[in-house]
Amino acid sequence: MKADMSDLVTLASPDLTVTVSPLGAELQSVTDQQGGEWLWDGDERWWTGRAPILFPTVGALTGGMARFSGREYPMAQHGFARRRTFALVEQLAHAATFRLDDDAESREHYPFAFRLDIAHRLDGATLETVVSVTNRGGAPMPVGVGFHPALRWPLPGTGSLSRGEHIIRFDAEEPEPIRTVVAGGLLGPAAPTPIHADELPLRDSLFDADALVLDRPNSRGLWFGVPDKPGVRVDFAAMPMLGLWTKPGAGYLCVEPWHGHADDESFTGEFADKPGVVTLAPGESHDFAMALTFGVSF
């Protein structure tokens, strides 16, 4: 399903113009005042996504099934919110909030009464996205949430510099092994990290097998770009996991803060027992947040 461009919501600040689609409450563009586009354009030859919100799960599940109280429910990779149309419940010049409530269709996959609010807010060159999940039912509700923004690679403002001159600079050193991705998008064994101290030199071959998954990163923020050129700062203070992904040769890099991740290849347990899953009591709400700051140098 493609976004209807006629329904796009536009947000603006002195530094950025942002468009959002009601389909998935997904960002469609992030443009600076010089006309530079920082977000992937969804070219279907590579990947039609741009910045989907992952709910109520992150990644793939064993057998494509989520298990709640001993019963199995079909659940697509990254959940269903990105394929659903949200209601626009608030719009300001610099901010908008979109809402999705449970219905008969959602309960076929996720048997809970929920409210999902996604708010995008501009403050100068910073775009904050807050995902608020509320348990509207009478039973505990486990949930995973993830962000999946596809940033241009190479970034605007880097001129003729190659993709290989881009790096990620983490806020802390990252010596821990990463997780590999195996058949079906599940997590396999650990592997040595390609990160050198706090820096990851980027190259397409890093993603030959699939995403790089940091299931226990030390950092809660990073910078992506070419040193001494305008780049992107990504802050994810309350998101304990991180994925990095592209299709080799594509013009984007996805920087993905997560609360939850794909099933381990041997996992057959309850959804609530997955690492990173948050269980909300009846009436409880929880916020998941990420902020992107554009045009900042390191």
N, C-alpha and C positions, 0 to 999 in steps of 0.2 A: 504494500500500500504506500502510495506516495503522498507527500504533503500537498495540500491545495494552496498554491502560492497566493491566491486571492484572500485567504484567511489569515495571512501572517500578521503578527503583532509586532510593531516597531517600538523599540526603546532607544533613548538617546541621552548622551551626556556630552560635555564639551570635548571629550576625547574619542568617544566610540559611538557607532550606530549598530544596534543589534536587532535581528529579526528572530522571531520564535513562531513555530507552528503549533496549533492546537493538537496535531497528531503527535502524541507522545510528549507534549510540552517541550519539544526538542528545538534547541538552537539551530538556526539555518544559516546565519552569517554573523560575523563580527568584523566590522570595517572601521579602520581608523580615519582620522580627518584628512589624511593624504590619499585616501582611496585604497589603502592596502587591506587585503582580505586575509584574515588570520585563521579562518576555519575552513576545513575541507568542504568541497562543493557537492559531495554525494555522487560523483561520477559512477554510473552503474557498471562501467567496464571494470571497476575495481571493487567498490563497496558503496552501497547506497546510503549508509548511515552518515551522520554528521556529528551528533553528540547525544546519543540516546541515553535515557535514564533507565537503569536496570532495576526492576522490581517485579515480583517479590523475591527474586533470587539473582545471584551473580554467577555467570558461567553455566556450564552444562551439568546435568544430573545423570546419575547412573541409570541407564535404560530410558532416559527421558522422563523419569517419574520422580515426583516428590512424595515423601511419606509423612502423613499427618495422622497421629493416633492409630498407627497400624494399617491405615488404608492408603493405597497409592492413587495419585492424581497425575495426569499428564501435564508436564511443564516444559515449555520450550526453553532453549538456552537464553539466559538473561531475562526470563519472565515474559510477561505479556503487556506491561504498561506502554512500552514503546510502540505497540501496534494499536493502541486505543486512542480515541479522540477525547480530549479533556475539555471541560467547560472553563471559560475565562471568567473568573470570579472577581478579579480586581485588576484595573489597568491605570497606571500613572505614566507620566512622561518618561520616567527612568526605571519603572518597575512594573511587573505583572505577575499575577498568581493564577495558576491553572489547577483544576481539581478533577479527580476521578474517584467515584465511589464504587463500591462493590455492586455487582448485579448478578443475574442468573448466569451469564456467560462467564464472568470471572470465577464464580463459585464452583464451576466445573473443574477448575484447575487449582483453586486456592480457596478452601472452604471457610473463609472468614469474612466478617463484616468489617471493612476497612474504609478509611478516607485517606487519600493520597493527594497532598497539596505540593505543587512545585512552584517555587517563587524564584524569578530571575530579577536581580537588582543591579543597577549600574551606579557606581560612585567614581567619577572621573574615568581613569583607565582600568578600573577593577570591575569585573563582573562576578558577582556572587550568586551561586545557585544553592537554595536550601530546599531539601526534600523533607516534608513533614508527614509522618505516618501516624495515624490514629487507629487504635483498636476500638471499634464501635460495637463489638460483640460482647458476649458473656464468658468467653473462654480465653485462656492465654493464646497469643498470636505470635508465632515466630516469623521473622522477616529478615531478608537481606536486601541491601541497597547498594548500587554502584553508579559511578559516573564514568562516561566513555567519550570525552571530547576528542575529536580528531583535529589536531592542529596541523597547519600546513608544514610540509617538510620538502623543500626548504621554506623557511619563513620569509614573509615580505621584509624588505629592507636589507636583505643579505646580498643583493646584487648577484654577481656571477659566482659567488662562493658555492661550493658543492655541498651536497647532502653530507658528505663525509667530514666536513668541517664543523658540523653541528655536534653538540654534546648535551648531556644532562649533568648538571651539577647538583648533587643532593645536599641537604642541610647538615647531614652527618655522614660519617663513614659507614659503608654498607658491606661488611665482610661476610655476612651470612650467605650460605648457599641459596640459590634460587630454586624454584620448582619448575620441572619440565612439564610440557603438555603432551599428552599421548592421544591415541585414537579416541574419537568421540568428544574431544575437548576436555577430557578429564585430567586431573593432576597426577603426574607420575613421580618418579624418584627425584630427590634433590640432585643438583648439579653445581659445580663451582661457579661462583658469580663472575660475570664479565666486568663488573664494576671495579675500577682501580681507586681504592680509598673512597673518595666521595665523587668520583667522576666516571661517567660512562661515555666513551667515544662511540658515536652512532655509525652504524653501517648496516646495509640491508641484510647481510648474512646472519646477523643476530637473530633474525626472525624467520629463518628458513624452516624451522620446525613449528613455529607458532609464537604465542606471546611469551614474554619474560614475566614471571610471576614472583613478586616479593611478598611472601606470606607473613613475614615478621620484620618489616623494615624499621630501622632506627629513625628515619626521617619522617617528618610530617609536612614537608615542603621541598620544592626543587625548582631549578631554573632550567629552561630549555632554549637553546639558541647557539649562535656563533659568538665566542668571546669577543667583547668590545662592540658588539652589534646589538640592535634592539631584539629582545627575546621575550619569553613568556615566563612569568612567575606563577607556580601552581602551589596553592596552600590547601592542606587537607588535615587540619589539626585533629579532628575526631574520627578519621577514617584509618583503620589500622593495617590495611593491606593495599597493594599497588600492583597494577598490571601495565605493561608497556607492549604495544602491538602495532604492526603494520603488515600489509602484504608487500613483500620485497618488490621495490620499484615503484610502488604507489606514492602519491604526493602528499602523504599524511603520516603523522605519528600520533597514535592514541595514548594519552597519559591518563590512567584510569584509577582513581582512588576508590577503594572498595570497602564495604563492611560485609564480608563473606566472600567465598570464592567457589569455583567449581568443585564437584565431588572429587575426593581422592579415588583412584581407579578401583580400590577395593572396598569403598564405602557403600553400605547397604542399610544404614541406620535411619533414624528419624531426622527429618529436616531440622528440627529444633536443636539437634546435637551437632550440626555442622559448625566448624570454626567460623567465628565472626557473626553468626546469626544472633539477632537481638530478639528476645521474647518480651512482648508487651502485655502487661496485665490489662484486664477489661477497663476501658476508659482512658488508658495511658497513651501518650503521644511521645514520639521521639524525632528529633531533627538530625538530619545528615547533611553536611555542608561541604562545599568546595568553592574556592575563589581563584579566578584567573586574572592576572594583571599583565596587560599587554604593553609592549614597547619599552620594557625596562632592560637595561644592560647589566651584565655581571662584571 
